[in-house]
Amino acid sequence: MSIIMDKLFFSSNLKLQTSNLARLCDIMQANENIMKAYTQGEIDYFCGVYAIINSVRFAAAGFHKFTFHQSCEFYQHLVRWLYDRGEFLNVLDHGTSYELMDRMLAAANEYLVAKYKFRLLWTHPFSNRDLSLTRAYLFIKKYLAGDATSCLIRLDNRVVGDHWSVIENLNRPFFNLFDSYSYAGMDFRHSLWDDGLSTPTADPSATRINKNGIILIKAVKV
């Protein structure tokens, strides 16, 4: 009887362990399928490069999932592109300007077409437009509901400083970010358009957003 009970206990315990292992594998697989933003060093100014890579991964996720190795190659390509054009030290010291961001997007597009057979379309929808931040928020929310889209944003606040990031989604009243500093996002009620002037605001903790710093991205297979 003791031997039979031992066998039954062993069999039951083995099934329980197998079941737990299968459940653990399912959890690990689910975690692998959750795309996370690649994060930069705490004291470098390469947020522009990371923002491009994260926005491309986000936009193209429906038809191409970048592996870690592929993302490393993409990063190395953009950094080498900066170095070859004498922009590496400029970014290291001062960050990425609006003009340089457009040039990097063009370089990224050329790379993606050649290597992965999809291209990027991008636009600055709010440049030289007179509209409220609330209307812009709703416009971006509608755009991101479409397929193969993402949105770059340049923001400036006390938490992250002058920073390029990626809007993941908009859950009013928040801009939720897919961010290289792991910065979750900001409340647009405490944000304002930055007119490019260094005028103090009534709320020094407000997030300043420049209209030129919002760039809508779309990934298109070729």
KOLDONU-845365 format. One line per 3 residues: number of its first residue (from 1); their letters; for each residue x, y, z of N, C-alpha, C. Coordinates in pm, 1 decimal. Example, Ala and Ser with C-alpha at 12.3 -4.5 7.8 and 13.67 -1.06 7.14 Angstrom:
! KOLDONU-845365
1> as> 1319.0 -569.0 780.0 1230.0 -450.0 780.0 1320.0 -330.0 780.0  1285.0 -225.0 708.0 1367.0 -106.0 714.0 1290.0 3.0 787.0
This chain:
! KOLDONU-845365
1> msi> 84.0 -120.3 0.0 0.0 0.0 0.0 87.3 125.0 0.0  195.4 121.5 80.4 285.7 237.1 89.8 349.3 266.7 -45.3  391.1 161.9 -117.3 454.5 180.2 -248.4 354.6 240.7 -347.1
4> imd> 229.8 191.5 -343.4 126.4 244.1 -433.2 100.9 391.6 -404.2  90.7 427.6 -273.1 66.4 566.1 -234.7 181.2 655.5 -277.8  306.8 604.6 -262.9 423.7 680.9 -305.0 418.8 709.1 -454.8
7> klf> 380.6 605.4 -532.7 372.4 622.3 -677.3 265.1 724.5 -713.9  149.2 716.1 -643.8 42.0 811.2 -670.6 85.7 953.6 -636.4  155.0 968.8 -522.3 202.3 1101.5 -480.7 303.8 1155.6 -581.7
10> fss> 397.5 1067.5 -623.7 499.9 1109.5 -720.3 436.1 1152.3 -852.2  337.8 1070.2 -897.4 271.2 1101.3 -1024.0 195.8 1233.5 -1014.3  124.3 1254.2 -901.8 48.2 1377.3 -882.6 141.0 1497.9 -873.4
13> nlk> 252.0 1480.3 -798.8 347.6 1589.3 -782.2 413.5 1624.8 -914.7  444.5 1522.2 -996.7 507.0 1545.6 -1127.0 412.2 1623.9 -1218.5  282.6 1584.5 -1215.0 184.6 1656.1 -1297.3 173.3 1801.5 -1253.6
16> lqt> 177.0 1823.6 -1120.4 167.8 1960.0 -1068.1 288.8 2041.7 -1111.1  410.2 1981.8 -1100.3 531.0 2052.1 -1140.8 529.9 2081.0 -1290.6  483.6 1983.0 -1370.5 476.1 2002.8 -1515.9 379.1 2114.3 -1549.9
19> snl> 265.2 2115.5 -1478.3 165.7 2219.5 -1500.6 223.0 2357.0 -1464.5  293.9 2364.6 -1350.2 354.4 2491.2 -1307.9 460.9 2537.4 -1406.5  539.4 2441.6 -1458.4 643.6 2474.6 -1555.3 582.1 2528.5 -1684.1
22> arl> 473.5 2464.4 -1728.2 405.2 2510.4 -1849.7 350.9 2651.3 -1829.8  293.8 2675.4 -1709.1 241.1 2808.3 -1679.6 353.2 2911.8 -1677.7  467.7 2874.7 -1618.3 582.9 2965.0 -1614.2 632.8 2995.7 -1754.5
25> cdi> 636.4 2894.1 -1839.9 679.5 2914.5 -1978.7 584.6 3009.0 -2051.9  453.3 2993.5 -2024.7 355.3 3082.6 -2087.1 377.1 3226.9 -2043.2  406.4 3245.0 -1914.1 430.0 3380.0 -1861.4 555.7 3439.7 -1923.2
28> mqa> 662.9 3357.8 -1933.1 788.0 3405.5 -1991.6 768.3 3442.2 -2137.7  691.3 3360.3 -2211.3 665.1 3389.5 -2351.9 585.3 3517.7 -2366.7  487.1 3536.5 -2277.8 406.4 3658.9 -2282.3 492.0 3781.1 -2256.3
31> nen> 585.9 3769.9 -2160.2 675.5 3881.6 -2130.7 765.1 3913.6 -2249.3  808.6 3807.2 -2320.6 893.0 3828.6 -2437.8 815.4 3900.5 -2548.4  683.6 3875.3 -2553.9 601.7 3935.2 -2658.2 564.7 4079.9 -2628.3
34> imk> 586.8 4124.7 -2503.3 559.7 4263.3 -2467.0 678.7 4348.4 -2507.9  657.5 4436.9 -2602.4 767.4 4519.6 -2651.5 797.8 4629.4 -2551.2  923.1 4642.7 -2517.1 966.4 4746.3 -2424.2 1061.9 4841.0 -2494.7
37> ayt> 1056.6 4966.0 -2454.8 1144.5 5065.6 -2515.2 1289.2 5037.4 -2477.2  1380.8 5053.7 -2572.1 1522.6 5047.1 -2539.5 1560.6 5174.2 -2466.3  1644.1 5160.0 -2364.0 1678.2 5272.9 -2278.7 1823.6 5314.8 -2297.7
40> qge> 1846.6 5444.9 -2284.0 1979.3 5501.1 -2304.7 2053.8 5515.7 -2173.4  2180.7 5558.2 -2182.3 2257.2 5589.1 -2062.3 2199.2 5709.5 -1991.2  2222.2 5718.5 -1861.9 2159.7 5823.0 -1782.1 2214.8 5962.2 -1812.7
43> idy> 2336.4 5971.4 -1867.0 2396.9 6103.8 -1884.3 2443.6 6127.8 -2027.7  2381.3 6061.8 -2124.6 2415.7 6093.3 -2263.4 2299.7 6167.6 -2328.5  2324.6 6223.2 -2446.9 2225.5 6303.6 -2517.1 2176.9 6235.9 -2645.8
46> fcg> 2176.5 6103.1 -2647.1 2138.0 6031.4 -2768.3 1991.0 5989.4 -2767.0  1908.7 6065.4 -2696.7 1765.6 6032.1 -2692.7 1703.3 6038.3 -2831.3  1754.6 6124.3 -2920.6 1701.3 6132.7 -3055.9 1718.3 6002.9 -3132.8
49> vya> 1836.2 5941.9 -3118.9 1863.4 5813.9 -3185.5 1771.7 5705.6 -3129.1  1762.0 5699.1 -2997.2 1675.3 5598.8 -2934.4 1528.8 5621.3 -2971.0  1487.4 5747.7 -2980.5 1348.6 5777.3 -3015.0 1315.6 5727.5 -3155.4
52> iin> 1407.6 5745.7 -3250.1 1384.2 5695.4 -3385.8 1371.0 5543.9 -3384.8  1464.1 5475.8 -3318.6 1460.3 5329.4 -3315.6 1332.7 5279.6 -3248.2  1297.4 5338.1 -3134.2 1176.3 5295.1 -3064.1 1050.6 5325.2 -3143.9
55> svr> 1047.6 5439.6 -3212.2 928.5 5473.4 -3291.6 914.3 5380.9 -3411.9  1025.8 5343.5 -3473.7 1021.9 5251.0 -3587.6 976.0 5113.1 -3541.5  1028.5 5064.4 -3430.5 985.7 4934.9 -3376.3 835.8 4936.7 -3348.2
58> faa> 789.0 5046.5 -3292.8 647.4 5059.6 -3257.5 560.5 5060.8 -3382.3  600.0 5139.9 -3482.5 519.1 5152.8 -3604.0 518.1 5025.0 -3687.0  632.3 4956.1 -3691.8 645.9 4838.5 -3779.7 608.2 4707.6 -3711.9
61> agf> 565.2 4713.2 -3587.4 542.5 4590.4 -3509.7 442.9 4495.3 -3574.9  350.3 4548.3 -3655.4 250.2 4462.5 -3717.5 304.7 4373.7 -3827.3  421.0 4410.5 -3884.6 475.0 4326.8 -3992.4 623.8 4296.5 -3977.7
64> hkf> 692.2 4359.9 -3882.3 831.2 4323.1 -3856.9 864.9 4350.1 -3710.3  903.9 4244.4 -3639.5 944.6 4259.4 -3500.1 1097.1 4256.7 -3494.4  1155.2 4367.2 -3457.6 1300.3 4377.5 -3452.0 1355.5 4294.1 -3337.1
67> tfh> 1455.4 4211.6 -3368.2 1525.7 4139.9 -3262.7 1622.6 4236.7 -3194.2  1676.4 4193.8 -3082.0 1774.7 4276.4 -3011.3 1895.4 4302.1 -3101.8  1940.0 4198.3 -3171.9 2056.0 4212.3 -3260.5 2025.8 4310.4 -3373.1
70> qsc> 1908.1 4302.3 -3432.1 1871.8 4394.4 -3540.1 1863.6 4538.7 -3489.6  1812.6 4556.5 -3369.5 1804.8 4690.3 -3311.4 1944.0 4746.2 -3284.1  2035.9 4659.2 -3239.9 2175.0 4701.3 -3217.6 2238.1 4748.4 -3349.0
73> efy> 2214.4 4673.8 -3456.4 2267.3 4711.7 -3587.0 2209.0 4845.6 -3632.8  2081.7 4866.4 -3609.5 2014.5 4991.2 -3645.1 2076.9 5107.7 -3567.5  2096.7 5086.9 -3437.6 2159.6 5189.0 -3353.0 2300.7 5221.4 -3402.8
76> qhl> 2378.2 5117.5 -3429.1 2515.4 5138.0 -3476.0 2518.2 5212.7 -3609.2  2421.7 5182.7 -3696.2 2414.7 5251.0 -3825.4 2390.8 5401.0 -3805.9  2296.3 5436.8 -3719.3 2265.2 5577.9 -3698.5 2379.5 5652.2 -3629.8
79> vrw> 2442.8 5587.8 -3533.2 2556.2 5651.5 -3465.0 2673.2 5669.5 -3562.0  2697.8 5568.4 -3645.4 2804.7 5580.8 -3746.2 2770.1 5690.5 -3846.9  2643.4 5702.2 -3882.3 2599.1 5808.3 -3973.2 2628.8 5945.5 -3912.7
82> lyd> 2601.6 5961.7 -3784.5 2632.7 6088.0 -3716.3 2782.3 6115.3 -3717.1  2860.3 6012.6 -3687.2 3006.0 6028.2 -3681.7 3063.2 6066.1 -3817.9  3017.5 5998.7 -3923.4 3069.7 6023.8 -4058.0 3037.9 6165.0 -4106.4
85> rge> 2933.9 6226.4 -4052.0 2894.7 6361.0 -4095.5 2934.8 6468.0 -3996.1  3020.4 6432.0 -3901.9 3071.5 6529.1 -3806.1 2968.2 6577.7 -3705.3  2863.0 6498.5 -3684.2 2756.0 6540.1 -3593.9 2760.4 6468.8 -3458.3
88> fln> 2849.4 6371.0 -3445.7 2850.7 6289.3 -3324.5 2875.3 6374.4 -3199.5  2980.6 6454.4 -3201.2 3014.9 6536.1 -3084.4 2909.9 6644.2 -3060.8  2849.2 6693.0 -3168.6 2744.4 6793.1 -3154.7 2625.5 6736.4 -3076.7
91> vld> 2585.2 6613.2 -3112.4 2475.3 6547.7 -3040.1 2517.9 6515.0 -2898.1  2640.2 6468.3 -2881.7 2690.9 6432.7 -2749.3 2686.7 6552.9 -2655.1  2716.8 6671.0 -2708.6 2722.5 6792.2 -2626.6 2588.5 6863.8 -2613.9
94> hgt> 2507.7 6861.1 -2722.2 2389.6 6947.5 -2725.5 2258.5 6875.4 -2754.7  2262.3 6748.4 -2788.6 2139.2 6679.4 -2824.5 2106.7 6694.1 -2972.2  1984.7 6656.7 -3009.5 1943.5 6651.3 -3150.0 1848.5 6765.8 -3182.8
97> sye> 1887.8 6848.5 -3278.4 1804.0 6960.7 -3321.7 1690.0 6909.8 -3409.4  1594.4 6997.8 -3439.8 1483.5 6960.2 -3527.6 1535.1 6927.1 -3667.5  1627.6 7007.8 -3716.3 1682.4 6985.6 -3851.0 1757.7 6853.9 -3857.6
100> lmd> 1837.3 6824.2 -3754.5 1913.8 6699.7 -3753.6 1821.0 6579.1 -3738.6  1713.1 6593.9 -3663.8 1618.0 6483.5 -3650.5 1560.1 6446.1 -3786.3  1525.2 6545.3 -3868.0 1474.2 6516.3 -4002.2 1578.9 6445.4 -4087.9
103> rml> 1703.6 6487.1 -4078.2 1810.7 6421.8 -4155.1 1832.7 6279.1 -4107.0  1824.0 6256.0 -3977.1 1839.3 6119.0 -3924.8 1723.2 6030.3 -3968.3  1603.3 6086.3 -3972.7 1488.9 6008.6 -4020.7 1508.8 5967.7 -4165.7
106> aaa> 1564.9 6058.8 -4246.3 1594.0 6025.7 -4386.2 1697.5 5914.1 -4394.5  1799.9 5920.3 -4307.7 1902.6 5815.3 -4305.0 1842.7 5683.0 -4259.1  1754.7 5688.3 -4159.0 1687.8 5567.4 -4111.0 1600.4 5507.3 -4220.3
109> ney> 1530.3 5591.6 -4292.8 1443.5 5545.0 -4401.1 1524.9 5472.1 -4507.6  1636.5 5529.9 -4547.9 1722.5 5466.6 -4648.9 1771.4 5329.9 -4601.4  1809.6 5321.5 -4475.8 1857.4 5196.5 -4416.8 1746.3 5091.1 -4414.7
112> lva> 1626.6 5130.8 -4372.7 1515.8 5035.9 -4358.6 1467.6 4984.0 -4494.0  1465.5 5070.5 -4594.0 1426.8 5026.8 -4728.4 1524.8 4921.6 -4780.3  1655.1 4948.2 -4763.2 1757.9 4857.1 -4814.8 1760.1 4724.3 -4738.8
115> kyk> 1740.3 4729.4 -4607.1 1760.1 4608.9 -4526.1 1631.5 4533.2 -4495.6  1519.6 4603.6 -4479.7 1397.1 4537.2 -4434.7 1277.7 4558.5 -4528.6  1298.6 4629.5 -4636.9 1194.9 4646.9 -4739.2 1069.0 4716.7 -4685.9
118> frl> 1086.9 4811.9 -4596.9 977.9 4903.3 -4565.6 1036.6 5042.4 -4546.6  951.8 5142.2 -4569.2 998.6 5279.3 -4563.7 919.6 5359.3 -4461.9  971.7 5476.4 -4430.5 906.4 5565.6 -4335.8 847.3 5686.3 -4407.7
121> lwt> 729.8 5724.6 -4364.7 671.8 5852.4 -4402.2 661.3 5934.1 -4274.0  694.4 6061.1 -4280.8 682.4 6142.6 -4159.9 643.1 6285.6 -4195.1  578.1 6348.8 -4099.2 531.5 6485.1 -4119.8 528.9 6559.4 -3986.2
124> hpf> 543.3 6691.9 -3993.8 528.3 6780.3 -3877.7 390.9 6847.4 -3890.4  287.4 6789.1 -3834.9 151.5 6837.2 -3864.9 115.6 6971.9 -3803.3  188.9 7013.6 -3699.5 147.2 7133.6 -3626.7 238.9 7253.8 -3648.8
127> snr> 341.6 7238.4 -3731.2 430.8 7351.4 -3759.0 351.8 7464.7 -3822.7  370.6 7583.7 -3770.0 306.4 7704.7 -3824.4 154.0 7697.2 -3825.4  97.8 7617.1 -3734.2 -48.1 7609.5 -3723.8 -92.8 7664.3 -3588.7
130> dls> -198.1 7738.8 -3590.6 -252.2 7798.0 -3469.0 -364.8 7709.3 -3416.5  -330.8 7621.7 -3323.0 -431.8 7535.0 -3263.5 -394.6 7506.7 -3119.0  -493.6 7472.1 -3042.3 -469.7 7445.8 -2900.3 -401.1 7311.3 -2881.2
133> ltr> -338.6 7295.1 -2766.0 -276.0 7166.1 -2734.5 -381.9 7057.3 -2720.2  -501.0 7094.2 -2675.9 -611.0 6997.1 -2664.6 -648.3 6942.1 -2802.1  -659.8 7029.2 -2901.8 -691.7 6983.9 -3037.8 -579.3 6897.6 -3094.1
136> ayl> -454.9 6936.4 -3066.0 -341.0 6855.9 -3111.7 -344.0 6717.4 -3047.2  -376.3 6713.0 -2918.8 -386.2 6587.1 -2843.8 -486.5 6492.8 -2911.2  -604.3 6546.0 -2944.0 -708.5 6464.8 -3007.3 -667.3 6420.8 -3147.8
139> fik> -596.5 6508.4 -3219.2 -547.7 6475.8 -3352.9 -449.1 6358.9 -3346.5  -355.0 6364.1 -3253.2 -255.2 6257.7 -3237.5 -323.4 6127.0 -3196.8  -418.8 6135.9 -3105.4 -490.8 6016.8 -3059.6 -558.3 5945.7 -3177.4
142> kyl> -622.7 6022.3 -3264.7 -689.1 5964.3 -3381.4 -585.4 5904.4 -3476.7  -473.0 5972.8 -3494.7 -369.4 5922.9 -3586.6 -312.7 5789.6 -3537.3  -284.8 5779.5 -3409.0 -224.3 5657.7 -3354.3 -320.7 5539.4 -3352.4
145> agd> -448.9 5565.1 -3375.7 -545.7 5454.9 -3387.6 -531.1 5383.1 -3521.7  -459.1 5444.2 -3615.6 -436.8 5381.9 -3745.3 -326.5 5278.0 -3741.3  -313.8 5201.6 -3846.5 -213.3 5094.9 -3854.8 -74.6 5152.7 -3882.1
148> ats> 25.8 5084.3 -3826.9 167.4 5110.7 -3857.0 205.7 5256.3 -3833.5  161.0 5311.6 -3721.6 188.4 5451.0 -3690.8 262.7 5465.7 -3558.4  331.2 5577.0 -3544.2 392.3 5616.0 -3417.6 408.1 5767.0 -3419.4
151> cli> 451.1 5823.7 -3308.2 462.8 5968.7 -3300.2 582.4 6007.0 -3213.7  676.2 6079.8 -3273.4 788.0 6135.9 -3199.1 744.1 6265.4 -3131.3  801.1 6293.8 -3016.1 771.0 6419.4 -2947.5 897.6 6471.7 -2879.5
154> rld> 918.8 6601.5 -2890.9 1027.2 6666.5 -2817.2 962.8 6747.3 -2705.2  1005.4 6720.5 -2583.3 946.9 6785.5 -2466.9 1057.8 6837.3 -2375.5  1020.9 6924.2 -2287.1 1117.7 6981.4 -2194.0 1047.3 7004.7 -2060.9
157> nrv> 1096.0 6937.9 -1956.2 1042.9 6962.9 -1821.7 1150.1 6933.7 -1717.4  1114.7 6949.6 -1592.9 1211.8 6933.5 -1483.4 1256.1 6789.1 -1464.6  1174.7 6694.9 -1509.9 1205.2 6553.5 -1486.1 1311.4 6502.4 -1582.5
160> vgd> 1292.9 6526.5 -1711.9 1383.7 6468.9 -1812.8 1461.9 6574.0 -1890.4  1434.6 6701.8 -1866.8 1503.4 6806.4 -1941.4 1453.4 6813.0 -2085.2  1540.7 6858.6 -2175.2 1508.4 6866.2 -2317.8 1526.3 6726.9 -2376.4
163> hws> 1418.5 6666.6 -2423.1 1420.3 6521.7 -2446.9 1331.4 6482.2 -2564.6  1384.4 6394.0 -2650.9 1304.4 6330.7 -2756.8 1247.6 6199.3 -2704.6  1120.8 6173.7 -2733.2 1057.4 6049.8 -2689.3 954.9 6004.5 -2793.2
166> vie> 878.9 5901.4 -2758.5 777.5 5843.0 -2846.6 646.7 5834.6 -2770.1  539.3 5887.1 -2829.9 407.6 5874.2 -2768.1 354.2 5733.4 -2795.6  328.2 5658.7 -2689.8 275.9 5522.3 -2705.2 123.9 5524.5 -2724.0
169> nln> 55.5 5595.8 -2639.4 -88.9 5612.8 -2653.6 -131.6 5734.0 -2571.3  -255.0 5774.5 -2590.5 -308.3 5889.0 -2518.4 -431.7 5844.7 -2443.0  -422.1 5850.9 -2312.4 -532.0 5813.5 -2224.1 -565.1 5936.4 -2141.8
172> rpf> -658.6 6013.9 -2193.5 -684.0 6147.2 -2139.8 -690.8 6148.9 -1988.4  -615.3 6237.2 -1924.6 -542.7 6350.7 -1982.7 -392.0 6327.3 -1999.7  -349.5 6204.5 -2023.4 -205.6 6176.5 -2023.7 -149.5 6148.0 -2162.8
175> fnl> -26.7 6193.7 -2184.1 58.2 6144.7 -2291.3 136.1 6028.0 -2232.5  106.6 5904.0 -2271.0 183.3 5788.6 -2224.5 297.3 5764.4 -2322.7  418.4 5751.3 -2270.7 536.8 5747.0 -2354.9 600.8 5608.8 -2360.7
178> fds> 662.1 5579.9 -2474.5 745.6 5461.5 -2499.5 887.7 5518.0 -2500.2  949.4 5524.3 -2381.4 1055.6 5622.0 -2359.5 1190.5 5562.3 -2323.5  1297.1 5624.2 -2375.4 1433.2 5574.7 -2352.3 1484.7 5606.8 -2212.3
181> ysy> 1415.6 5691.5 -2137.4 1448.4 5715.8 -1996.0 1352.2 5643.6 -1902.8  1265.2 5559.8 -1959.1 1160.0 5492.1 -1883.0 1067.5 5593.5 -1815.5  1053.5 5710.3 -1878.5 965.1 5814.9 -1828.6 823.1 5782.2 -1873.7
184> agm> 731.5 5767.6 -1779.2 598.1 5716.9 -1810.5 516.6 5812.8 -1896.6  532.2 5942.2 -1874.2 455.2 6037.8 -1952.6 417.7 6160.0 -1871.4  329.4 6243.0 -1928.6 293.1 6367.2 -1861.2 146.2 6399.9 -1886.6
187> dfr> 94.4 6481.9 -1798.5 -44.4 6526.8 -1804.8 -50.6 6649.3 -1896.7  -130.9 6640.7 -2004.2 -131.5 6752.4 -2098.4 -197.9 6876.7 -2038.4  -271.3 6860.4 -1927.2 -329.7 6976.0 -1860.1 -221.2 7062.0 -1795.3
190> hsl> -104.0 7000.0 -1771.8 9.5 7073.6 -1715.7 120.5 7086.2 -1819.9  80.8 7090.3 -1946.8 174.0 7106.6 -2058.3 132.9 7230.0 -2138.0  225.3 7283.7 -2214.4 195.0 7401.1 -2295.6 283.2 7402.9 -2418.3
193> wdd> 235.8 7472.1 -2521.7 318.1 7491.7 -2640.3 436.3 7579.3 -2603.9  552.5 7540.6 -2651.3 673.3 7620.2 -2633.2 688.8 7708.2 -2757.1  686.3 7840.8 -2737.7 696.3 7931.7 -2852.1 840.4 7958.3 -2894.3
196> gls> 934.0 7885.9 -2830.6 1075.0 7904.2 -2866.4 1143.2 8013.8 -2787.8  1068.4 8084.2 -2706.9 1125.0 8190.2 -2624.4 1143.2 8139.7 -2481.9  1240.7 8192.6 -2415.6 1270.5 8147.0 -2279.8 1191.0 8227.2 -2176.7
199> tpt> 1063.5 8244.8 -2202.5 979.4 8317.9 -2109.6 933.9 8226.3 -1997.4  941.0 8272.1 -1871.3 893.8 8188.4 -1761.3 742.6 8168.9 -1769.2  694.0 8059.0 -1719.7 550.1 8031.8 -1720.9 496.7 8040.5 -1578.5
202> adp> 364.6 8047.8 -1568.3 302.5 8052.7 -1436.6 330.5 7923.9 -1359.4  345.6 7814.1 -1431.1 372.2 7684.2 -1368.4 511.3 7637.7 -1410.4  612.8 7656.8 -1325.1 749.2 7618.0 -1363.4 767.6 7468.6 -1380.2
205> sat> 671.6 7389.8 -1330.3 682.4 7243.9 -1345.3 614.6 7195.5 -1473.3  558.7 7286.9 -1551.8 488.0 7247.7 -1673.8 583.2 7186.6 -1775.7  529.1 7098.2 -1858.3 604.4 7041.0 -1969.8 585.4 7130.3 -2091.8
208> rin> 696.4 7169.8 -2152.6 691.6 7253.5 -2271.4 706.8 7163.7 -2394.5  618.9 7184.1 -2492.7 618.9 7105.0 -2615.3 623.7 7200.9 -2733.9  722.3 7182.6 -2821.4 731.0 7266.2 -2940.1 653.9 7200.8 -3054.1
211> kng> 580.9 7280.9 -3129.8 501.2 7225.7 -3240.0 587.3 7152.1 -3341.7  709.2 7200.6 -3367.3 799.2 7132.7 -3461.4 847.9 6998.3 -3407.5  834.7 6979.1 -3277.5 884.9 6857.9 -3213.6 785.6 6743.3 -3211.3
214> iil> 669.8 6759.9 -3272.6 575.8 6648.6 -3285.8 581.7 6600.0 -3430.1  626.0 6476.3 -3447.8 647.3 6420.1 -3581.2 568.4 6289.7 -3591.5  472.4 6287.5 -3682.1 393.0 6166.5 -3704.4 468.5 6074.0 -3800.2
217> ika> 474.8 5945.7 -3763.3 548.5 5844.3 -3839.7 451.5 5739.6 -3892.5  477.8 5691.9 -4013.4 405.3 5576.1 -4065.6 504.3 5484.3 -4135.9  495.7 5354.1 -4107.0 580.3 5254.9 -4172.1 500.4 5189.0 -4285.4
220> vkv> 561.1 5181.8 -4404.0 493.5 5129.9 -4523.2 581.4 5026.8 -4591.3  528.8 4908.3 -4614.1 604.8 4804.6 -4683.6 622.9 4841.8 -4831.0  741.4 4807.9 -4885.8 767.7 4838.2 -5026.7 783.0 4707.6 -5105.9
